[in-house]
Every structure is written in structure tokens, then in C-alpha cells.
Amino acid sequence: MRTAICPGSFDPITLGHLNIIVRAAQIFDRVVVCVAANATKTSPMFTVEEKVEMVRRVVAPYPNVTVEVNHGLLAEFARKYEGSVLIKGLRAASDFDYEFQMDLINKRINPELETMFLTADQRYTFLSSSIVREMAHYGGELRGLVPEEIIGVIEAKANTQRG
Ligand code: COA
């Protein structure tokens, strides 16, 4: 069974992430969405539990997609799934430099691990989680940026954080 691992911080998951996950699910037997409990990313908007809950909600319609949390190195996590590959979305040339570096470090840790790239859907090339966080902070329209079923959760969180 061929497994794709779609990793990310998902703070929060966007329609761009979901587009990559769904396309990977059409190509691979199974997709594991790996939510990084990033120790290095400061002041996330959501807790890991909240991020996982949102990802689970939006991938629920896809039977071959599951969600896990990873507290360690991604390249070590991937060992759990023999022959798995990492799937990343590339939005612009600027993503490539970073992803190239990530692939090299991941291969140092786990030389068997391959990374494959899907080009981002043109509707979402401008999109990132920080754009969504900023829009939410200022009460902007989130429709078209994140899946409909999590808009309420994001707005509620932004409201509490605004105080
Ligand atoms: N659509 C929309 N946004 C996308 C996207 C897509 N297709 N692909 C990436 N992004 C955005 C994210 O929204 C995020 O935006 P933000 O910076 O505005 O919040 C940004 O790109 C970075 O994505 P992120 O989800 O943070 O992932 P990453 O590429 O930085 O890497 C992990 C995340 C999961 C690979 C990484 O943090 C990890 O696994 N860490 C564990 C430790 C490890 O193994 N490190 C590597 C070796 S040192």
C-alpha cells in the first residue's frame, strides 16, 4: 500500500492545503495528514488539539485520509509507513528553495524518504495560514480561504483573542 504523508502546521488548515490533500488521496492508496506540534513556531493561533479537530472535520468525506500528530522529526515519523512519500504543495518559486533544503535535511535523517511536489491550484497560490489568521483577526471574509465547516471555529477563536 502506497502512503502519502501531507505534513504541515495547519494553523489553520486552508483550502490550499485541502486541495493538495484531496489530489494526493486520488493518486495514493492512503494519505496521512501529519499535524506538526511545532516547538519552533512561536505563538500559534490554535492548540494542536484544535488544529487536529479542524483537519479531521474537513477530511471526513475522504475515506482514505487519516490525521495524526507528530511531536518529533518528520523524517522519523515517516518511518512508521514503509515506502511512504512526503507530499508538499508548491505555490511559487520561493517555496521551492525552502522545500529543497527541507528535502536535503530529511534525507540526511531518513535516506529512503522521497518528497514529491504538487503545484498549487492557481486559485490558492496567494493563500497561507498567516493570511487567514490576519483576515480573521480583523474580521475579514473567510469564505473562499478555508473550508466552510471551520469558518465558525476560526471566527470564534479570533473573537476571544481580540478580547
Ligand atoms: N496552500 C496554502 N498554504 C500553504 C500550502 C498550500 N498548498 N503549502 C504551504 N502553505 C503555507 C502554510 O499555510 C504556512 O503558512 P504560514 O507560514 O503563513 O503559517 C506555510 O506555508 C508553511 O507551512 P507549514 O504548514 O508551517 O509547513 P512547513 O512547510 O513549514 O513545514 C513541517 C511543516 C510539518 C514539515 C515541519 O514543521 C515539521 O515537520 N517539523 C517537525 C520537525 C522537522 O522534521 N523539521 C525538519 C528537519 S529540521
Boltz pocket constraint, residues with backbone or C-beta under 6 A from the ligand:
constraints:
  - pocket:
      binder: B
      contacts: [[A, 7], [A, 8], [A, 9], [A, 10], [A, 11], [A, 12], [A, 14], [A, 15], [A, 16], [A, 17], [A, 20], [A, 34], [A, 36], [A, 38], [A, 72], [A, 73], [A, 74], [A, 75], [A, 89], [A, 90], [A, 91], [A, 102], [A, 105], [A, 106], [A, 120], [A, 124], [A, 127], [A, 128], [A, 129], [A, 130], [A, 131]]
      max_distance: 6.0
